[in-house]
Amino acid sequence: MENKFHQQKDSWFHSHFEYVVEQISKFISDSDFKNKRILDVGCGDGITDLSLVLRKEVKELVAFDCRSVDKQKLLKQAKENGVSLETLPPQLIFITADARGLPFKSNSFDLIISWSAFEHIPKYFEALKEARRILKPTGSFFIQIYPLYFSKTGSHLDSWLEEGFDHLIYLPQKLKEMMLSIRKDIDFGSTIYEGWSQERFRDFIFEEFLKLNRITLGEFQKRVLKAKFFIKKIDLNCQLVEIPIALQSIPIYDLAISGFQMLLVPNMKTSWIRMVSNKIRKNS
C-alpha cells in the first residue's frame, strides 16, 4: 500500500493522513494496532482514521464525532490525493456520538486515540471517565491537545488574529470586531466546510472559540488521575513567545506550553487493592 500514498496534493489531507499518523506511531507500536479494536474520539473528517486502517492491521476502528462524517466526500478526497480505493475499508466504522456518554460496553476497546478534540469537549472530565470505562485494563489511550487555551494561538483564531494572546487581553466583542476588520480569504482546510462562505466560516470558528473549555496542562493532569489513569508518556509542545505585560500574572507554563501528546494507561492499583481486600474479608 505504501507506494499509493506519495501523490498527495492537498496539504490538509497530507497532514492528517501522514503527519498525524506518524506522531501517533511515536507513542504506539504497530503491534498495539494489529488485530485490535480501536476508538477515535473526535474524528473530524475521518482522514486520519482512514490512514490508520490502511497502514495498520487493525481489527476494527470505530471513529466518532458530534457531527456525522461524509464518507463519500472522504473517499473522493482520498482518490484525489493518490489513495487507490473503490470503497472505504469495512473495518472502518463512523458513528455520531457524544464523548461524555458513549454507546459501548465497558472494557470493549484495546486502544483509544484522540487528536485535537478534547479542548472542544464541555465537561471533558466526563469524557475521560467514559474512556476509562470502555478501555480494556491492558489498553492505552493516546491523546493530543493543541493548542492549549492560554497559549499564544489558544483561541484558534490565529488565521485572523496573527499577533497571538489577543483572546487573553481583549473581550470577545472586541475580538469579533478585530476579525471583521480583516479582509482576506482564509483557507478552510477540512472539506467539512466545503461550500461555505468566508463569513459563515469566520462566524463558526468564533462560536467554537467561545465554547472552548480553557483546559490547562496542570488541570488536565489532575483530571486524568481522578479518572483512574496513569500518565505513561508525554511530549510537550513549547514555543519561544514574547509575553505581553498584561499577562504577567498568568502562570508561565500555561503561556509557553502550546500543547501536548500523552499516552495514558488504566490505573489498576485501586482495583487490585479492592480485589485483595474483598478476598481477605471473605477468608476472615
C-alpha positions as CSV (number, residue, x, y, z in Angstrom):
1,M,0.0,0.0,0.0
2,E,2.8,2.4,0.8
3,N,3.5,3.3,-2.9
4,K,0.0,4.6,-3.2
5,F,0.5,7.3,-0.6
6,H,3.0,9.6,-2.2
7,Q,0.9,11.8,-4.6
8,Q,-1.0,13.9,-2.1
9,K,-1.5,17.5,-3.3
10,D,-3.9,18.6,-0.5
11,S,-1.9,19.9,2.5
12,W,-4.8,19.3,4.9
13,F,-5.2,15.8,3.6
14,H,-1.4,15.2,3.8
15,S,-1.0,16.5,7.3
16,H,-3.8,14.3,8.7
17,F,-3.1,11.2,6.5
18,E,0.7,11.3,7.1
19,Y,1.8,13.6,9.9
20,V,-0.8,12.8,12.5
21,V,-0.3,9.0,12.0
22,E,3.5,9.5,12.3
23,Q,3.0,11.3,15.6
24,I,0.7,8.6,17.0
25,S,3.2,6.0,15.9
26,K,5.9,7.5,18.1
27,F,3.8,6.6,21.1
28,I,2.1,3.4,19.9
29,S,3.8,0.5,18.1
30,D,2.4,-1.4,15.2
31,S,1.8,-4.4,17.4
32,D,-0.5,-2.4,19.6
33,F,-2.7,-1.8,16.5
34,K,-2.6,-5.2,15.0
35,N,-5.8,-7.1,15.3
36,K,-7.0,-4.6,17.9
37,R,-10.3,-2.8,18.3
38,I,-9.7,1.0,18.3
39,L,-11.8,4.0,19.1
40,D,-11.2,7.6,17.8
41,V,-12.7,10.3,20.0
42,G,-13.5,13.4,17.8
43,C,-12.6,12.1,14.4
44,G,-13.4,15.2,12.4
45,D,-13.4,14.4,8.7
46,G,-12.0,10.9,9.1
47,I,-8.8,11.3,7.2
48,T,-6.5,10.0,10.0
49,D,-8.8,7.0,10.7
50,L,-8.7,6.0,7.0
51,S,-4.9,6.2,7.1
52,L,-4.6,4.1,10.3
53,V,-6.9,1.4,8.8
54,L,-4.8,1.3,5.6
55,R,-1.4,1.3,7.3
56,K,-2.0,-0.7,10.5
57,E,-3.6,-4.2,10.6
58,V,-6.5,-3.2,12.8
59,K,-9.4,-5.5,13.6
60,E,-11.8,-2.6,13.7
61,L,-11.6,1.2,14.1
62,V,-14.7,3.0,15.3
63,A,-14.5,6.7,14.8
64,F,-17.0,9.2,16.1
65,D,-17.7,12.9,16.3
66,C,-20.6,15.1,17.3
67,R,-21.1,15.7,13.6
68,S,-21.5,12.9,11.0
69,V,-18.6,12.1,8.7
70,D,-19.4,12.5,4.9
71,K,-18.0,9.1,3.8
72,Q,-18.4,9.8,0.1
73,K,-16.5,13.1,0.4
74,L,-13.8,11.3,2.3
75,L,-13.5,8.6,-0.4
76,K,-13.4,11.2,-3.1
77,Q,-10.7,13.2,-1.3
78,A,-8.6,10.1,-0.8
79,K,-8.8,9.3,-4.5
80,E,-7.8,12.8,-5.5
81,N,-4.8,12.5,-3.2
82,G,-3.4,9.3,-4.7
83,V,-5.1,6.7,-2.4
84,S,-6.5,4.0,-4.7
85,L,-9.8,2.9,-3.2
86,E,-13.2,2.0,-4.6
87,T,-14.9,1.8,-1.2
88,L,-13.9,2.6,2.3
89,P,-12.4,-0.4,4.3
90,P,-15.2,-2.4,6.0
91,Q,-13.3,-2.4,9.3
92,L,-13.6,1.5,9.4
93,I,-16.9,2.5,11.1
94,F,-18.1,6.1,11.5
95,I,-20.8,7.0,14.0
96,T,-22.2,10.1,15.6
97,A,-21.9,10.2,19.4
98,D,-21.2,12.3,22.5
99,A,-17.8,11.6,24.2
100,R,-19.5,12.1,27.6
101,G,-21.9,9.2,27.1
102,L,-20.7,6.5,24.7
103,P,-22.9,3.7,23.4
104,F,-20.3,0.9,24.1
105,K,-19.9,-1.8,26.7
106,S,-17.3,-1.5,29.4
107,N,-13.8,-2.9,28.6
108,S,-14.6,-3.1,24.9
109,F,-11.6,-1.3,23.2
110,D,-7.9,-2.1,23.1
111,L,-6.8,1.4,22.2
112,I,-8.4,4.9,22.2
113,I,-7.0,7.8,20.3
114,S,-7.9,11.5,20.2
115,W,-6.3,14.3,18.2
116,S,-7.2,18.0,18.8
117,A,-10.6,17.2,20.2
118,F,-10.6,17.4,24.0
119,E,-10.2,21.2,24.1
120,H,-13.6,21.3,22.4
121,I,-15.5,19.0,24.8
122,P,-17.5,20.7,27.5
123,K,-17.1,19.0,30.9
124,Y,-14.3,16.9,29.4
125,F,-13.8,15.0,32.7
126,E,-16.9,13.1,31.8
127,A,-15.3,12.1,28.6
128,L,-12.2,10.9,30.4
129,K,-14.3,8.7,32.7
130,E,-16.1,7.3,29.7
131,A,-12.8,6.5,28.0
132,R,-11.6,4.7,31.2
133,R,-14.9,2.7,31.3
134,I,-14.7,1.4,27.8
135,L,-10.9,0.8,27.7
136,K,-9.7,-2.7,28.5
137,P,-7.5,-3.0,31.6
138,T,-4.5,-3.7,29.3
139,G,-5.3,-0.9,26.9
140,S,-3.8,2.5,26.1
141,F,-5.3,6.0,25.5
142,F,-3.3,8.3,23.2
143,I,-4.4,11.9,23.4
144,Q,-3.2,15.1,21.7
145,I,-4.4,18.6,22.6
146,Y,-3.3,21.6,20.6
147,P,-3.5,24.5,21.1
148,L,-4.0,24.9,24.8
149,Y,-6.3,27.8,25.6
150,F,-3.7,30.0,27.4
151,S,-1.0,29.6,24.8
152,K,-0.3,32.2,22.0
153,T,-2.7,30.6,19.5
154,G,-5.1,29.1,22.0
155,S,-8.1,30.9,20.6
156,H,-8.0,29.0,17.3
157,L,-8.5,32.4,15.8
158,D,-4.9,32.9,14.6
159,S,-5.9,32.9,10.9
160,W,-7.3,36.3,11.6
161,L,-5.5,37.5,14.7
162,E,-1.9,36.8,14.0
163,E,-0.3,38.6,16.9
164,G,-1.4,36.0,19.4
165,F,-2.6,36.2,23.0
166,D,-5.3,38.6,21.9
167,H,-8.0,36.4,23.4
168,L,-6.4,36.8,26.8
169,I,-6.3,40.6,26.5
170,Y,-9.5,41.6,24.8
171,L,-13.2,40.9,25.5
172,P,-15.0,38.7,22.9
173,Q,-16.8,41.6,21.3
174,K,-13.5,43.4,20.6
175,L,-12.1,40.2,19.1
176,K,-15.1,39.9,16.8
177,E,-14.6,43.5,15.7
178,M,-10.9,42.8,15.0
179,M,-11.8,39.7,12.9
180,L,-14.4,41.7,10.9
181,S,-11.7,44.3,10.1
182,I,-9.5,41.6,8.4
183,R,-10.1,41.5,4.7
184,K,-8.5,38.3,3.4
185,D,-9.6,34.8,2.3
186,I,-8.9,32.1,4.8
187,D,-8.1,28.6,3.8
188,F,-10.8,26.4,5.4
189,G,-8.5,23.3,5.4
190,S,-11.0,20.5,6.0
191,T,-13.6,19.6,3.4
192,I,-16.2,19.7,6.3
193,Y,-16.5,23.4,5.4
194,E,-16.7,22.9,1.6
195,G,-19.2,25.3,0.0
196,W,-19.1,27.7,3.0
197,S,-18.7,31.4,2.6
198,Q,-15.9,33.2,4.3
199,E,-18.4,34.9,6.6
200,R,-20.0,31.6,7.6
201,F,-16.7,30.0,8.4
202,R,-15.5,33.1,10.4
203,D,-18.7,33.1,12.5
204,F,-18.5,29.4,13.0
205,I,-14.9,29.5,14.2
206,F,-15.7,32.4,16.5
207,E,-18.6,30.5,18.1
208,E,-16.2,27.5,18.6
209,F,-13.8,29.8,20.3
210,L,-16.5,30.9,22.8
211,K,-17.1,27.2,23.6
212,L,-13.5,26.2,24.3
213,N,-13.1,24.6,27.7
214,R,-9.9,26.6,28.6
215,I,-8.1,23.4,29.6
216,T,-4.6,23.7,31.1
217,L,-1.9,21.0,31.4
218,G,-1.9,21.1,35.2
219,E,-5.7,20.8,35.5
220,F,-5.7,18.0,32.9
221,Q,-3.2,16.0,34.9
222,K,-5.4,16.2,37.9
223,R,-8.4,15.1,35.9
224,V,-6.6,12.2,34.3
225,L,-5.5,10.8,37.7
226,K,-9.0,11.3,39.1
227,A,-10.4,9.4,36.1
228,K,-8.2,6.5,37.2
229,F,-5.5,6.8,34.5
230,F,-1.7,6.9,34.8
231,I,0.4,9.1,32.5
232,K,2.9,6.8,30.8
233,K,4.5,9.2,28.3
234,I,4.2,12.8,27.4
235,D,5.7,15.2,24.8
236,L,5.2,18.9,25.4
237,N,4.9,21.5,22.6
238,C,6.8,24.6,23.7
239,Q,7.5,27.8,21.7
240,L,9.5,30.9,22.0
241,V,7.0,33.6,22.9
242,E,7.0,37.2,23.9
243,I,4.8,37.7,27.0
244,P,2.7,40.8,27.0
245,I,2.9,42.9,30.1
246,A,-0.8,42.5,30.7
247,L,-0.4,38.7,31.0
248,Q,2.5,38.6,33.5
249,S,0.3,37.2,36.3
250,I,-0.7,34.1,34.3
251,P,1.5,31.0,35.1
252,I,4.3,31.0,32.7
253,Y,3.9,27.3,31.8
254,D,0.3,28.0,30.6
255,L,1.5,30.7,28.3
256,A,4.6,28.9,26.9
257,I,3.3,25.3,26.6
258,S,1.1,25.3,23.5
259,G,0.1,21.7,23.5
260,F,1.0,18.1,24.3
261,Q,0.8,14.5,23.3
262,M,0.2,12.0,26.0
263,L,-0.2,8.2,26.5
264,L,-2.4,7.1,29.3
265,V,-2.9,3.6,30.8
266,P,-5.6,2.5,33.2
267,N,-4.7,2.8,36.9
268,M,-5.3,-0.7,38.1
269,K,-3.9,-0.1,41.5
270,T,-7.1,0.8,43.2
271,S,-8.9,-2.2,41.5
272,W,-6.2,-4.5,42.7
273,I,-6.4,-3.2,46.3
274,R,-10.1,-3.6,46.3
275,M,-9.9,-7.2,44.9
276,V,-7.3,-8.2,47.6
277,S,-9.4,-6.5,50.3
278,N,-12.5,-8.4,49.2
279,K,-10.6,-11.7,49.3
280,I,-9.3,-11.0,52.8
281,R,-12.8,-10.2,54.0
282,K,-14.2,-13.4,52.5
283,N,-11.4,-15.6,54.1
284,S,-11.7,-14.0,57.5
